[in-house]
């Protein structure tokens, strides 16, 4: 008996020395992201961003005397995967907050599960408007698609002064939401939409669209897409001799876009939420520490996931509890400076913050301009 007690004591001391945390002493935060499949690069970045936030918080003593534990699942960017994952997080893992580091489809599905269970759920960067409409336990720390679309209209029509625009729209929730916002405000900035062409997320050859755009002779192109569709699209536009500005959105926001598009990426401008050249301490610190942890340059999805975890941790701290209802109330009342801006939520769980415009220069994303228009960028209240 004495030997057994001594053995347990030794194991305990060793675990303390090496930083091992007993399961009962952790606060679990669920995290779903596409770690495999077509969106794996974004899932990798968002997971690194979330892990960095947890690491930084735990190194400072955790939250209310306990360490944070990130429970990560691969949703493959599929809604069908996020439903059982959400049920597992809630029923088996007993997470006190869930975070989506994924796209709109799986995030929308998961949001309903978390809402029904009265567990707070934060969308780090998924843009569909129905996500927060799931209920009062669901929040979003990035922009709605419509908000980014409005910003795109201001960027092209006001900041760049381009008036004849061709739209190239991805046929999914992301592309349609962006297009809706752009069309809503285009006339306000003197823009005439000459034509709009749609494409599928599986498309990588854009010859037919490129030929039509060339004959349209626009002043600028507003093209929605992700890095893996935008890279080939921009490359083919430039190869055809089209030199007008191409304006994208946060889906382009990855070094992968620049790698795929090559020299054709130069001059592309996007609306996003991460300013690589920022001297704001929270942003500069995130960029430096992310690159040290991940081994590659920071992107929007990483910064957004980092932001979401920081929001969850502060809410748990302010609630002084792991009770989901108290955490939800603390999230709703939060005000926090993060790598992607100051996070404060309206009654629908949406955030209002500046849009950062980035441009590709010498093979890297850099500051272009900022849109700080609270009326233009205002998210819906209900």
N, C-alpha and C positions, 0 to 999 in steps of 0.2 A: 504493500500500500504506500509506504513511504517512498519507495523507488518510483512508483507511478506518479506521485505528487511532484517529486523532484524532476521527473521527465517533462511533465506538463509545464512546470516553472521554467525549465530551460527553453522549451519550445516557445513559450510566451516571450521570454527575453530576446530570443533570436528574432522573432517576428517583429518586435518593437524596433530592434536595431536595424533591420533591413526595411522598415517602413511598411510591413504588411498590415493590412487593416482587417479586423474581424468583420464578417458580413453584417452583423447586427449594428455595427457602428457606421454604416454608410447610408447616404441618402441617394436613392436611385433615380436617375433621370433617363427616360427612354429616348432613343434616337433612331429614326428610320432614314435610310439613305440608299441610293442605288450604287451598290458596291460592285455589281456585275451588270453586264448588258451594255446597251448603247450609251448610257449616261454615266458609266463607271468613273470617268475622270472627274465629273462634278461630284459624285458621291465620295470619292477619295478626298477631294479638297474640303468638302463640307465636314467630313468626319475629322480630318486633321484640325480644322478650325474649332470644332466642338471639343476635341481632346485637348487642344491648347488652352482653352478657357478653363476646363476642369483642372488641368495641371497647375495653372496659375493660381486658381482659387485654393486648391489643396495645399500648395506650397506656402500659402499665407494662413494656414490653419483650418481650412475648410469652411463650413457654414454651421453656425450654432454648435461648434464643438465636434462636428462630424465631417468625415470626408465625403465628397461627392463621388458617385460611381456612375459612369456613362454606360448604359446598356444598349449596345448597337446591333441593329438588324438590317439586313440587305433586303430592300423592297423591289429591287430591279427596275425601279421607276414604273411599276405596275400597280394599278389600283387593287387588283385581285390579290396581290401579295400583302398589301398594307393592312387589310382587314384582319387576317389571322395574326399578323405581327402585333397589331394594336391590342387585340384580345389577350395575347400572350404577355405583353408588357404590363397590362393592367391586372390580369388574373394571376399570372405566375410570378412575374418579377416584382409586382407591387410598386411600380414607379409612382412618384408623387407629381411628376410633370412629364409630359411627352413633348418632343421637339421633332419637327420634320426638317430634314436636310435634303429634301427631295422635291420632285416636280409636282405640278398641280393635281394630276390624276390621283396618285396615291395619297397626297395630302388631303384632298377633299374627302376621300373614303375614310381615312383615319380620323379626321376631325369629327365626323359623326359618331364614331365609336367612343372617342374620349368625351364628347359632350354628353352622350347618354350615360356615361359612367361618372360624370361630374369630376373629371380629372382635367386640370389645365393642359392645353395643347398649344404650342407656338409654331407657326409656320415661319421658317427662317427666310425663305425667298420665293416660295410658290406664289403665283400671281392671280389665280382665279378668284373672282369676287365672291363666289359661293362658300369659300373656305371659312371666313369669319361669320358668315350667316348661319353656320351650323349651330351657333348659340353663344352664350355669354362666357363659356369656358375656353373659347378659342380666340387666339390673338395672332397678329402678323407683324413682324419687325421690319419688313421691306415693303416695296411699293406694289400696289395693284397694277395690273396690265394697263388699264385705262389711264391711270395717272402717268405712267411712263409714255404712253402714246401721246397724251396732251403735251408732255414735255418735249417729245420729239418734234411736234408741230412748231413749238416756240423755237427750238434749236435751229430748225431748218428755215422757217419763215422770218424769224426776228433776228436771231444771233448771226446766222449765215447769210440771210437776205436772199435765199433761193425761193422762187415762186412756182415754178413748174415741176411737179413731182410725180414720179412713178412709184407705186407701192408694189413690193413683192412680199406676199403674205404667206406665212406657214399655216397650213390648215389644221390647227389644233387649238386648245384653249389659250395657250400662250400667244400665238400669232393673232388669233381673232380678237382677243382682249386689247392687244396693242393697236391693232388696226382701228378698232372702235374708238379708242381715245384719240388717235391721230385724226380720224375723220371728223370727230366732234369739234375739234378746235382749228382745223386747217384753215377755214375761211377767215377766222379771227386774225390770222397772221398772214393773210393775203395769198394763201397757197391755193393753186389749182391742181387737183389730182387728175393727171392726164389719163392714166390707166392703172389698174390693179391686176396683178397676176398671182395666182395661188400655186403652191406646191406642197407635196407630201413630205413628212418627216423622213421617209425612206429615200427620197430623191437625192442624188449626188451629181447628176448630169443636167445642166440647165440651158442647153443650147437653144431650145425653142424660145424660152423666156428671154434670154440674152439678145437674140435676134430682134424680138419685138421691142425690147427696151431701147436698143440701138436706133431703131426706126422712129421711136417716140421722141428722141432727142430731149430728154428732161434736163432741168437744172440740177436736180438732186434725186437720189434714190432712197426711199425709206423701206428697208428690208428687214423683216423679222426673221429670227432663226436662232439656233444654238451654234456653238463653235463648230460642230461637226457638219452642219449644213451650210453655215455662213462662210466657212473657210473655202469650200469648193465654189460656192456661188460668187463670192468676191473675186476669186482667182479667175474664173471664167469671164466675169464682166470686164476685168482689166485686160485679159488676153484678147478680147474682141476689140479693144481700142476705146472702151468707155472710160472716161477720165473724171466724170462729175463726182461730187462727194457722195459717199455711201454712208448712210446713217443707220446704225443698228441699236441694240439695246443690251441689257445685262446678259442675255443668252450668249453673246459674243465674248463676254468678259472672262477670258481665260488666255493664258499664254499658248494654249493648244490652238486657238484660232489663228494666232500669228504664225505658229509652226506650220499649220495646214495651208494657209493662204500665201505664206512666204512674203516676197517683196510686194505683192498685191495688197497686203494688209496696210501698208503705209498710207497714212492720211485718213483711215476709217475712223469715224467718231461714233461713240455710243453713249447712251444714257444709262447710268448705273448708280451704285451707292458706295463705291470705294474709290477714294482719290489717292493714287500712288504717290503723289508729290506733297501730300498734306503735312503740315507741321503741327497739326493738332496732336497732342501727346498720345491720346488713346489710339489714334489711327497709325501714327508712326511706330508706336510700340508694338502694335499688332503685326504690322508688316515685317518688322525686324524679327520678331520672335516666331512668326509663322514660317518664314524662310529658313530659320535655324532648325526648327522642328521637322518640317516637311522636306526640306532640301530643294525646293523650287519656289517660284515667285507666287505671292499671294494673289487671290482672285476674289471676285464678289461673293461666290457661294461660301468660301471659307470665312470671309469676314462676317457674312450674315449668320452663319451657324455659330460663330464665336459670340456674336451679339446676342443671339437667342439664349445661349447658355448663361451668359452674364446676367441677362434679365431674369431668368429662372432662379439663379442663385441668390440674387439680391432680394427677390420676392420671398424666397424661403427664409432668408435672414430676417427680413422685416416682419414676416408673419410669426417668427419665433416658434414655428410649428411645421410639422409635415402634413397637417390637415389640408386636403386639397381646396376646401372652400376658403380657408384663410389665405392660402397661397394665391388663389384666383383673385381675391380682393386686393392683395398686395400687388399683383401684376397690373391690375386695372389702374392703380393709383401711382404707378412707378414713374420716375423721371431719372434717366440714366444716360450719361455721356458714354458712347461706345465708338468702336472703330468705324461704324457706318452712320454716325450722327447721334443726336439726342433722341432717345426713345421715350415717347409719351403716347398713351393710347386714347382714342376717342371712345364713345359709347359702343361702337361696333367692334372694338378691338383692333382698329386700324391705326397706323402711325402716320404722322405728318412730319416730313423732314426734307431737307434740300436734296436735289438731284445733282449728282456729280457727272459731268461730261468728260469723257476720257478720249484721247486720240492716240493712234499708233505713231510713234516717232522712233526711228532707228531700231525697230524690232521690239519695242516695249510700249506698254500703256503709260501715258502721261496726262497731266492735267490739261484740259482744254478750257472749260468754263463751268460755272455753277448756275443752276436755276433755283432761285429762292423766292418763289411766288406762292404765298399761302393760299390764295384763291384758286390759282391754276392747279396746284398740287393737292388740294383738299380731297381727302377720301370721303366716301359716303358715311353717313351717320347711322343709317339703318338699312 
